[in-house]
Amino acid sequence: MTQAKNGDTVRINYTGRLTDGTQFDSSGSEPLQFTLGEGQVIPGLETHVEGMEVGAKSTVTVPADAAYGPHRPEAVVTIDRASVPDNINVDIGTQLQARTREGRAMQVTVVGVDDASVKLDGNHPLAGKDLVFDVELVEIVQAA
């Protein structure tokens, strides 16, 4: 049987969980399609799918370094509450779009707030976490 290889476009069903069992994502009713070797999914998942055969099911634990990377403390900043417009929700857990000094847009999450300041985390919400995926290779759409 044919194995998925670098350059193949594949379709997978998957469920992603944290190591405590909390589900954070799944392919839902439609398989996820991506091309192996193009960096369209996290590296650890891509590496796991490579070599699988159509119909194969497996579970893989992807370490944080092969997922969204380590949690970087330098990506957590505190800004003055007054610098955030009053119409912007700053409840803990709210995701906002901010601009870097270079003008690049980036997603941040509110992780702390008081009358004087707002603490923002620029890390991906899954940074620093090992991730567990149940994977089924549904189809090799286009072989390289």
N, C-alpha and C positions, 0 to 999 in steps of 0.2 A: 504494500500500500504506500501511497505517496506521502512523504513528510513535508510539512511546511518549512520553507527555507527563506533565507534573506532575499528580499525583492518580491516575494509572493504577496499578493493581496489576499487577505484571509478574513473570515467572519467567525466571531466567537460569541457564545453566550457566556456571561460571567456574573458572579456576585462577589462584591468586595466587602470584607469585614475587617474591623479592627481585631486585635488579638483577644479582646474581651468578648468577642462575638457580635458586637454592634455593627449592623450593616450600614455602610455609607454610600453604596452605589450598586447598580446592577444594569445589565443590558436591557432589561425589561422585555417587551414583546418582540423587539427587533434586534437581531445580533449586531454587535459592534463590528464595523468593517475598517480595516487599516492595512497598511503595507509594511511588512517586516523590514526593518533596517532604516526606516525614514523618521524614527523618533516621534511617531504620532501618539504613542502610549508610553507609560513609564517604562524605563529600561528593564526592570526585573520581570515585568509581565511579558514584554516583547521577547526576552531571552527564553522564558518558559514556553511560550507558544512555538518558538522555532524548534523544529524536530518532532512536534506532535503530528499525529495522523488524524485525518477526518474521522469524526465520531468519537475520538478519544476524550475522556473526561479526567481531570486531575485537580488537585489542590496544591497551591504553592504559597509559601510565606515569603513575601518580598521585604527584605530589610529596608529600613528608612533610606539608607544611602543609595539604594537602587529604585527608590520610589520618588518621593518629593524632597529628598535630602534631609539633612539635620535641621533642627530648629536653631535658627541663628539669632542670638540675643540682640545683635546690632540692628536687626530688622524691626525691633520693637522701640517705638518712640513715643514720647509724651509731648503733646502740644497744648498751647493755651486754649481753654474753652472758648474764649472770646474770638479766636481765629476761625471757629466753625460757625457758619451761618445758622441763625436761630431755627430756620425751617428744615435743617438736617437732623434726622433722628440719630442720636448717639447712644442708644441703649446698648448694653453689652451684648455682643454677638452680631450686631449690625455690620454688614459688609458695605464698604464705601469705596469709591474710586478716588484716588489721590494722584498727584503729579510729583514726580521726583524733581530734584533741582535742575536736571537736564530737560525737564518737560515731558518725560515719558509717563504714560498712564500706568498705574498699578493698583491692584486690589488690596485693600487693607481691612482688617477686622477690628472693631472696637472691643478692647479687652479690659478697659477700666475707664471710669468716668467719675468726676466729682465737680463741685461748683467752679473750680479753678482750672481743671485740666481734663484732657481726653488722652487715653493711652491707646495707641494704634499698633497692630501687629501686621507687618508686611509679609510674614511667612505664609506659605500655603497652609490652609487649615489642617492638612494631613502631614505636614513637615514634622520630622522627628518620630514618626510612628511607623512601626512594622505593619504591613498590610497582608491580609490573607485573601486569596482569590480562589474560588471554585470556577474552573474553566472547562468549557467544552468547545473543541474546534468543530464548527458546523460545516465549513466549506473553505476550500481554496478556490477563490473566485478567478484569480488569474495567476498562473505560475510564471516565475521569472525566467 
